[in-house]
Amino acid sequence: MDNYGLISLLPILVVIVAAVITKRAAESLFAGTLVAAVIFAVGESGFATAFLHPLTTSVLDDGTVVNIGVWAVWFNTILDTVSGSAYYIIMFGMFGTLIRLLDTSGAATGFSDLGAKVIKGRKSTYFFAFVLGVIIFVDDYLNALGVGVATRKLSDKHHGSREMLAYVTNSTGAAVCILVPFSSWAVLYMTQIGDLGIFKESGFSAYVHSIPFMLYSWLALVLTLVFIFIPKLIYGPMKKANERAEKEGKPFPEWYYADGAVDEITTDKHAGWWNFAVPMLILVISGLGCAATGVEFDIVLWLIIAVVVEAIMLIVQNKLKIGEFFDNLFDGFKDMLYVTILVILAFGLQAFNDNLGLTPFVIENVEPILSTAIFPAVVFTVVALLSFATGSFWGVAAISFPIILPLAQSMGVDLYVAIGAVASATAFGSHVCFYSDAVTVTAAATGIKNIDYAKTAIPLIGAPFVLSIIAFLILGVAV
């Protein structure tokens, strides 16, 4: 992996600027990957070869195939990304299938009806979503699916905006997954920490000791509650979205109503609340069981099991026919086509960022300016921005921990604080990166587009981000 220096930032800047101008996420990611391909091809083979021979590949003496033309670089990188994304294609398809089954059978409505017995307004709806998000802590994908599907009808009923629901859903997702040491995030991070051999204690123990210092996650949860119960404090585009839903009775963004384009699943069926609860419990309990036994949590496997169990339950209750199950299966994959394309492009951009050496370049240039006092704040800020730029939270953590923790140890910085800074930063990335898989699943579950989430949620997420920088500065001086 080469280090292309400052120019490695250009693809990310293109994505952000294009998204702001066009308000379209997939097209912006596509543009970013093209720019990255041009930079890499020109850097590896020169301008003339890159453009005059765009389809050219070269075979080295050891048999390695090297892409040296612009088109060859872009196409083969994206092709490798697609071939390596089969797991995610199936995962998103099964998410779509489960959402379809829960919606078309009336299972989601049945669960909403149960919640409606105690939920009497917008605030209690959002708080219900918040509580569900805390309970479903095993995985952020599962969190987004369960919370979004379970509460969106309730939110509509009480004239809440889908944008606010998406914000609440995603703001609990990664934050809770970081803070609970039995989630998919925590298990991965504590494994990385333990493998470094820096701590005398286990990676689990070190991670647990660092939880109080995961300041962004704590602040994100607290401010989510503040915005739920004191809506007057909400500002920016989210305030306008909430006013649209409350005063005009339009829970969706305006594009949803253009030319009568109302296409969300509607059904008159009402299935018992247990038809929603059982597949959710299968996923949550399987995740807890895997965490407790040290077995990797394979969410695709358990999604398939949850879908099969849900289908059998509905067929036995005469709520679903076998032919309808397959219709839901195919429609579920179709529903997630845009989501899948978006995530594949995001993974492709991540691959280009790795080729250009984006993460090492940023970290290497930040290290010389670090001091003990500002170490936590700088680490949090840099890793947070890298997480946002790359959309790869676990990948950034995997690169950052081996660099940050030994550096913190040599400088005499509290290692638990350093872990907290890195973990907090990746949670921020999951909340703010509008083209990431986490936001994509959240948007799909709440029925909006990624760009709708970006316009409304990012300004609110800015509050805990700024407060976290201040808190880490204070912590750095105090500790």
C-alpha positions as CSV (number, residue, x, y, z in Angstrom):
1,M,0.0,0.0,0.0
2,D,1.5,3.3,-1.1
3,N,1.1,6.7,0.6
4,Y,-0.1,9.2,-1.9
5,G,0.0,12.1,0.6
6,L,-2.4,15.0,0.6
7,I,-4.0,13.9,-2.7
8,S,-5.4,10.8,-1.1
9,L,-8.0,13.1,0.5
10,L,-9.4,14.2,-2.9
11,P,-11.8,11.3,-3.5
12,I,-13.5,11.8,-0.2
13,L,-13.8,15.5,-0.8
14,V,-15.4,14.8,-4.2
15,V,-18.0,12.5,-2.5
16,I,-18.9,15.1,0.1
17,V,-19.1,18.0,-2.3
18,A,-21.0,16.0,-4.9
19,A,-23.5,14.8,-2.3
20,V,-24.1,18.3,-1.1
21,I,-24.7,19.6,-4.6
22,T,-26.6,16.7,-6.1
23,K,-28.2,15.3,-2.9
24,R,-27.7,11.8,-4.3
25,A,-25.5,9.4,-2.4
26,A,-24.8,6.6,-4.9
27,E,-23.8,8.9,-7.7
28,S,-21.5,10.8,-5.4
29,L,-19.8,7.6,-4.3
30,F,-19.5,6.6,-8.0
31,A,-17.7,9.9,-8.7
32,G,-15.4,9.4,-5.8
33,T,-14.3,5.9,-6.9
34,L,-13.6,7.2,-10.4
35,V,-11.4,10.1,-9.1
36,A,-9.6,7.6,-6.9
37,A,-9.0,5.2,-9.9
38,V,-7.5,8.1,-11.9
39,I,-5.2,9.1,-9.0
40,F,-4.0,5.5,-8.5
41,A,-3.6,4.7,-12.2
42,V,-1.7,7.8,-12.9
43,G,0.4,7.4,-9.8
44,E,1.3,3.8,-10.7
45,S,1.9,4.0,-14.4
46,G,2.0,7.6,-15.5
47,F,-0.5,9.9,-17.2
48,A,0.0,8.6,-20.7
49,T,-0.3,4.9,-19.9
50,A,-3.2,5.4,-17.6
51,F,-5.3,7.2,-20.2
52,L,-4.0,6.0,-23.6
53,H,-4.2,2.4,-22.4
54,P,-7.3,2.5,-20.1
55,L,-8.0,-1.2,-20.3
56,T,-4.4,-2.4,-19.9
57,T,-3.2,-4.8,-17.2
58,S,0.3,-6.2,-16.8
59,V,1.5,-9.5,-15.4
60,L,4.6,-9.4,-13.2
61,D,7.2,-12.1,-13.1
62,D,5.6,-13.7,-10.1
63,G,2.3,-14.0,-11.9
64,T,0.6,-11.0,-10.1
65,V,-1.8,-9.1,-12.3
66,V,-1.3,-5.3,-12.0
67,N,-3.9,-2.9,-13.3
68,I,-2.3,0.1,-15.0
69,G,-5.1,1.7,-17.1
70,V,-7.7,3.9,-15.5
71,W,-10.6,1.7,-16.6
72,A,-8.8,-1.5,-15.6
73,V,-8.0,0.0,-12.1
74,W,-11.6,1.1,-11.6
75,F,-13.4,-1.9,-13.0
76,N,-11.2,-4.6,-11.4
77,T,-11.3,-2.9,-8.0
78,I,-15.1,-2.7,-8.1
79,L,-15.3,-6.3,-9.5
80,D,-13.2,-7.5,-6.6
81,T,-15.4,-5.6,-4.2
82,V,-18.6,-7.1,-5.7
83,S,-17.1,-10.7,-5.6
84,G,-16.1,-10.1,-2.0
85,S,-19.5,-8.7,-1.0
86,A,-21.6,-11.8,-1.5
87,Y,-22.1,-12.0,2.2
88,Y,-23.5,-8.5,2.4
89,I,-25.7,-9.0,-0.7
90,I,-27.3,-12.0,1.0
91,M,-27.5,-10.2,4.4
92,F,-29.3,-7.1,2.9
93,G,-31.6,-9.4,0.9
94,M,-32.5,-11.3,4.1
95,F,-33.1,-8.0,5.9
96,G,-35.4,-7.0,3.1
97,T,-37.2,-10.3,3.2
98,L,-37.7,-10.1,7.0
99,I,-39.0,-6.6,6.7
100,R,-41.4,-7.7,4.0
101,L,-42.7,-10.6,6.0
102,L,-43.2,-8.4,9.1
103,D,-45.0,-5.7,7.1
104,T,-47.1,-7.7,4.7
105,S,-48.3,-10.2,7.3
106,G,-49.3,-7.4,9.8
107,A,-46.7,-8.6,12.4
108,A,-45.1,-5.2,12.6
109,T,-48.6,-3.7,12.9
110,G,-49.4,-6.1,15.7
111,F,-46.3,-5.1,17.6
112,S,-47.2,-1.5,17.1
113,D,-50.7,-2.1,18.4
114,L,-49.1,-3.5,21.5
115,G,-47.0,-0.4,21.9
116,A,-49.9,1.9,21.1
117,K,-51.6,0.8,24.4
118,V,-49.0,2.7,26.4
119,I,-47.7,5.2,23.7
120,K,-49.9,8.3,23.4
121,G,-47.7,10.8,21.5
122,R,-44.6,11.7,19.6
123,K,-42.3,11.9,22.6
124,S,-43.3,8.5,24.0
125,T,-43.0,7.0,20.5
126,Y,-39.4,8.2,20.1
127,F,-38.7,7.2,23.7
128,F,-40.1,3.7,22.9
129,A,-37.7,3.6,19.9
130,F,-34.8,4.7,22.2
131,V,-35.6,1.9,24.7
132,L,-35.9,-0.7,22.0
133,G,-32.5,0.5,20.6
134,V,-30.9,-0.1,24.1
135,I,-32.5,-3.5,24.4
136,I,-31.5,-4.7,20.9
137,F,-27.8,-4.0,21.6
138,V,-26.3,-7.1,20.0
139,D,-25.6,-5.6,16.5
140,D,-26.3,-2.2,14.9
141,Y,-27.8,-3.8,11.8
142,L,-30.3,-5.7,13.9
143,N,-30.9,-2.6,16.0
144,A,-31.8,-0.6,13.0
145,L,-34.0,-3.3,11.6
146,G,-35.9,-4.0,14.8
147,V,-36.4,-0.4,15.9
148,G,-37.2,1.0,12.5
149,V,-39.8,-1.5,11.5
150,A,-41.4,-1.7,15.0
151,T,-41.9,2.0,15.4
152,R,-42.4,3.7,12.1
153,K,-46.2,3.2,12.0
154,L,-46.5,4.5,15.6
155,S,-44.4,7.5,14.6
156,D,-46.7,8.2,11.6
157,K,-49.8,7.9,13.8
158,H,-48.5,10.6,16.1
159,H,-47.3,12.9,13.3
160,G,-43.7,12.2,13.9
161,S,-41.2,12.6,11.0
162,R,-39.4,9.6,9.6
163,E,-36.2,11.6,9.7
164,M,-36.4,12.1,13.4
165,L,-37.2,8.4,13.8
166,A,-34.1,7.5,11.8
167,Y,-32.0,9.8,13.9
168,V,-33.2,8.3,17.2
169,T,-32.7,4.8,15.7
170,N,-29.2,5.2,14.5
171,S,-28.1,7.4,17.5
172,T,-28.8,4.4,19.8
173,G,-27.4,1.8,17.5
174,A,-23.6,2.1,17.5
175,A,-23.6,4.0,20.7
176,V,-25.1,1.1,22.6
177,C,-23.1,-1.5,20.7
178,I,-20.0,0.3,21.8
179,L,-21.0,0.6,25.5
180,V,-22.3,-3.0,26.0
181,P,-19.3,-5.4,26.2
182,F,-21.4,-8.3,24.7
183,S,-22.1,-6.8,21.3
184,S,-20.6,-7.6,17.9
185,W,-18.6,-4.3,18.0
186,A,-17.3,-4.8,21.5
187,V,-16.2,-8.4,20.9
188,L,-14.3,-7.4,17.8
189,Y,-12.6,-4.5,19.6
190,M,-11.6,-6.4,22.7
191,T,-10.1,-9.1,20.5
192,Q,-8.0,-6.5,18.7
193,I,-7.0,-4.9,22.0
194,G,-6.0,-8.3,23.6
195,D,-4.0,-9.3,20.6
196,L,-1.7,-6.3,21.0
197,G,-0.2,-7.8,24.2
198,I,0.0,-4.4,25.9
199,F,-2.3,-5.2,28.8
200,K,-1.6,-7.7,31.6
201,E,-5.3,-8.2,31.9
202,S,-7.6,-9.7,29.2
203,G,-8.9,-7.7,26.3
204,F,-12.4,-8.0,27.8
205,S,-11.3,-6.5,31.1
206,A,-9.4,-3.7,29.4
207,Y,-12.4,-2.9,27.3
208,V,-14.8,-2.9,30.2
209,H,-12.4,-0.5,32.1
210,S,-12.5,1.9,29.1
211,I,-16.3,2.1,28.8
212,P,-16.6,5.2,31.1
213,F,-14.2,7.0,28.7
214,M,-16.3,6.3,25.6
215,L,-17.5,9.9,25.9
216,Y,-19.1,10.4,22.5
217,S,-21.4,7.3,22.9
218,W,-22.6,8.6,26.3
219,L,-23.2,12.1,25.1
220,A,-24.9,10.8,21.9
221,L,-27.4,8.9,24.1
222,V,-28.0,11.7,26.5
223,L,-28.5,14.3,23.8
224,T,-30.9,12.0,21.9
225,L,-33.0,11.9,25.1
226,V,-32.8,15.7,25.4
227,F,-34.0,16.2,21.8
228,I,-36.8,13.7,22.4
229,F,-38.2,15.3,25.5
230,I,-37.3,18.9,24.8
231,P,-38.1,19.2,21.0
232,K,-37.8,23.0,21.1
233,L,-34.0,22.5,21.3
234,I,-34.0,20.7,17.9
235,Y,-32.5,23.0,15.2
236,G,-31.8,23.0,11.4
237,P,-33.4,20.9,8.8
238,M,-34.7,18.4,11.4
239,K,-36.8,21.1,13.0
240,K,-38.4,21.8,9.6
241,A,-39.0,18.1,9.0
242,N,-40.7,17.8,12.4
243,E,-42.9,20.8,11.6
244,R,-43.8,19.3,8.3
245,A,-44.9,16.1,10.0
246,E,-46.7,17.8,12.8
247,K,-48.5,20.6,10.9
248,E,-49.0,19.0,7.5
249,G,-49.4,15.4,8.5
250,K,-46.5,14.4,6.2
251,P,-44.2,12.0,8.0
252,F,-42.0,11.4,4.9
253,P,-39.7,13.9,3.1
254,E,-41.4,15.9,0.3
255,W,-40.0,13.6,-2.5
256,Y,-42.1,10.8,-1.2
257,Y,-45.3,12.6,-2.1
258,A,-44.2,13.9,-5.5
259,D,-46.5,12.6,-8.3
260,G,-48.3,10.4,-5.9
261,A,-45.2,8.3,-5.3
262,V,-46.4,6.6,-2.2
263,D,-45.0,3.1,-2.4
264,E,-44.4,1.9,1.1
265,I,-46.0,-1.4,2.0
266,T,-49.5,-1.1,3.4
267,T,-51.7,-3.9,4.7
268,D,-55.0,-4.3,6.5
269,K,-53.7,-7.5,8.1
270,H,-53.0,-7.7,11.9
271,A,-50.9,-10.5,13.2
272,G,-50.2,-11.1,16.9
273,W,-47.3,-9.2,18.4
274,W,-45.4,-12.4,19.0
275,N,-44.9,-12.8,15.2
276,F,-42.7,-9.7,15.5
277,A,-41.1,-10.6,18.8
278,V,-40.1,-14.2,18.1
279,P,-37.7,-13.4,15.1
280,M,-36.3,-10.5,17.0
281,L,-35.7,-12.7,20.1
282,I,-34.0,-15.3,17.9
283,L,-31.5,-12.7,16.7
284,V,-30.9,-11.1,20.1
285,I,-30.5,-14.4,22.0
286,S,-28.3,-15.9,19.3
287,G,-26.1,-12.9,19.5
288,L,-25.9,-13.0,23.3
289,G,-25.1,-16.8,23.1
290,C,-22.3,-16.3,20.6
291,A,-20.8,-13.5,22.7
292,A,-21.0,-15.6,25.9
293,T,-19.4,-18.6,24.3
294,G,-16.8,-16.7,22.2
295,V,-18.3,-18.0,18.9
296,E,-18.5,-15.5,16.0
297,F,-22.0,-14.1,15.5
298,D,-22.9,-14.9,11.9
299,I,-25.9,-12.5,11.4
300,V,-26.7,-14.0,7.9
301,L,-27.1,-17.5,9.3
302,W,-29.4,-16.3,12.1
303,L,-31.3,-14.0,9.8
304,I,-32.0,-17.0,7.6
305,I,-33.2,-19.0,10.6
306,A,-35.3,-16.0,11.8
307,V,-36.9,-15.7,8.3
308,V,-37.7,-19.5,8.1
309,V,-39.1,-19.5,11.7
310,E,-41.2,-16.4,10.9
311,A,-42.5,-18.0,7.7
312,I,-43.5,-21.2,9.4
313,M,-45.3,-19.4,12.2
314,L,-47.3,-17.3,9.7
315,I,-48.1,-20.3,7.5
316,V,-49.3,-22.3,10.5
317,Q,-51.5,-19.4,11.5
318,N,-52.9,-19.1,7.9
319,K,-51.4,-15.6,7.7
320,L,-49.1,-16.5,4.8
321,K,-49.2,-18.9,1.9
322,I,-46.1,-20.7,0.6
323,G,-46.3,-18.8,-2.7
324,E,-46.5,-15.5,-0.9
325,F,-43.4,-16.4,1.1
326,F,-41.4,-16.6,-2.1
327,D,-43.0,-13.4,-3.4
328,N,-41.8,-11.7,-0.2
329,L,-38.3,-13.3,-0.6
330,F,-37.9,-11.9,-4.1
331,D,-39.4,-8.6,-3.3
332,G,-37.2,-8.3,-0.2
333,F,-34.1,-8.6,-2.3
334,K,-35.5,-6.1,-4.8
335,D,-36.2,-3.7,-2.0
336,M,-32.6,-3.8,-1.0
337,L,-31.1,-3.4,-4.5
338,Y,-30.3,0.3,-4.0
339,V,-29.0,-0.4,-0.5
340,T,-26.7,-3.1,-1.9
341,I,-25.4,-0.9,-4.7
342,L,-24.7,1.9,-2.2
343,V,-22.8,-0.3,0.2
344,I,-20.8,-2.0,-2.6
345,L,-19.7,1.5,-3.9
346,A,-18.8,2.5,-0.3
347,F,-16.7,-0.7,0.0
348,G,-15.1,0.1,-3.3
349,L,-14.2,3.6,-2.1
350,Q,-12.8,2.0,1.0
351,A,-10.6,-0.2,-1.1
352,F,-9.3,2.8,-3.1
353,N,-8.6,4.7,0.2
354,D,-6.5,1.7,1.3
355,N,-4.6,1.7,-2.0
356,L,-4.0,5.5,-1.7
357,G,-2.8,5.1,2.0
358,L,-5.4,7.5,3.4
359,T,-5.5,6.3,7.0
360,P,-1.7,5.9,7.6
361,F,-1.1,9.3,5.9
362,V,-3.5,11.1,8.2
363,I,-2.3,9.4,11.4
364,E,1.4,9.8,10.5
365,N,0.9,13.5,10.0
366,V,-0.9,14.0,13.3
367,E,1.5,12.1,15.5
368,P,4.2,14.8,15.6
369,I,1.8,17.4,17.0
370,L,0.5,15.2,19.8
371,S,1.1,16.0,23.5
372,T,-0.2,14.2,26.6
373,A,-2.8,16.8,27.3
374,I,-4.4,16.9,23.8
375,F,-3.8,13.3,22.9
376,P,-7.3,12.0,23.7
377,A,-9.0,14.9,21.9
378,V,-6.8,14.7,18.8
379,V,-7.1,11.0,18.5
380,F,-10.9,11.2,18.9
381,T,-11.1,13.9,16.2
382,V,-8.8,12.3,13.7
383,V,-10.2,8.8,14.0
384,A,-13.7,10.2,13.9
385,L,-13.1,12.0,10.7
386,L,-11.3,9.0,9.2
387,S,-14.4,6.9,10.1
388,F,-16.6,9.3,8.4
389,A,-14.4,9.6,5.4
390,T,-13.9,5.9,4.8
391,G,-17.2,4.5,6.1
392,S,-15.2,1.6,7.5
393,F,-15.5,1.8,11.3
394,W,-14.2,-1.6,12.2
395,G,-11.5,-1.2,9.5
396,V,-10.3,2.2,10.9
397,A,-10.3,0.7,14.4
398,A,-8.2,-2.3,13.3
399,I,-5.7,0.2,11.9
400,S,-5.9,2.7,14.7
401,F,-5.6,0.4,17.8
402,P,-2.1,-1.0,16.9
403,I,-0.8,2.6,16.3
404,I,-2.6,4.6,19.0
405,L,-2.3,2.3,22.0
406,P,1.5,1.8,21.8
407,L,1.9,5.5,21.1
408,A,-0.2,6.3,24.2
409,Q,1.8,3.9,26.3
410,S,5.1,5.5,25.2
411,M,3.7,9.0,26.0
412,G,2.3,8.0,29.4
413,V,-1.3,8.5,28.4
414,D,-3.9,6.5,30.2
415,L,-4.6,3.5,27.9
416,Y,-8.2,3.2,28.9
417,V,-8.8,6.8,27.8
418,A,-7.0,6.0,24.5
419,I,-9.3,3.0,23.9
420,G,-12.3,5.2,24.8
421,A,-11.3,7.8,22.3
422,V,-10.9,5.3,19.4
423,A,-14.1,3.4,20.2
424,S,-16.0,6.7,20.6
425,A,-14.7,7.9,17.2
426,T,-15.9,4.9,15.4
427,A,-19.4,5.2,16.9
428,F,-19.4,8.8,15.6
429,G,-18.5,7.6,12.2
430,S,-21.4,5.1,12.2
431,H,-23.8,7.9,13.1
432,V,-22.5,10.5,10.6
433,C,-21.3,8.7,7.5
434,F,-24.4,9.0,5.3
435,Y,-23.1,6.4,2.7
436,S,-22.2,3.8,5.3
437,D,-23.9,0.4,5.7
438,A,-25.2,1.4,9.1
439,V,-27.0,4.5,7.9
440,T,-28.1,2.7,4.8
441,V,-29.8,0.0,6.8
442,T,-31.3,2.6,9.1
443,A,-32.7,4.6,6.2
444,A,-34.2,1.5,4.6
445,A,-35.8,0.4,7.9
446,T,-37.4,3.8,8.4
447,G,-38.4,4.4,4.8
448,I,-36.2,7.4,3.9
449,K,-33.2,8.0,1.7
450,N,-29.6,8.3,3.0
451,I,-29.5,11.9,1.9
452,D,-32.6,12.7,3.9
453,Y,-30.8,11.3,6.9
454,A,-27.6,13.3,6.1
455,K,-29.5,16.7,5.8
456,T,-31.4,16.3,9.0
457,A,-29.4,14.1,11.4
458,I,-25.8,15.3,10.9
459,P,-26.4,18.8,12.3
460,L,-27.8,17.2,15.5
461,I,-24.9,14.8,15.6
462,G,-22.6,17.8,15.6
463,A,-23.6,18.6,19.1
464,P,-22.3,15.5,20.9
465,F,-19.2,15.6,18.6
466,V,-18.2,19.1,19.6
467,L,-19.0,18.4,23.3
468,S,-16.9,15.2,23.1
469,I,-13.9,17.1,21.8
470,I,-14.2,19.5,24.7
471,A,-14.7,16.6,27.2
472,F,-11.6,14.8,25.9
473,L,-9.6,18.0,26.2
474,I,-10.6,18.3,29.8
475,L,-10.0,14.6,30.4
476,G,-6.5,14.8,28.8
477,V,-5.5,17.6,31.2
478,A,-7.1,16.0,34.2
479,V,-5.7,12.5,33.6
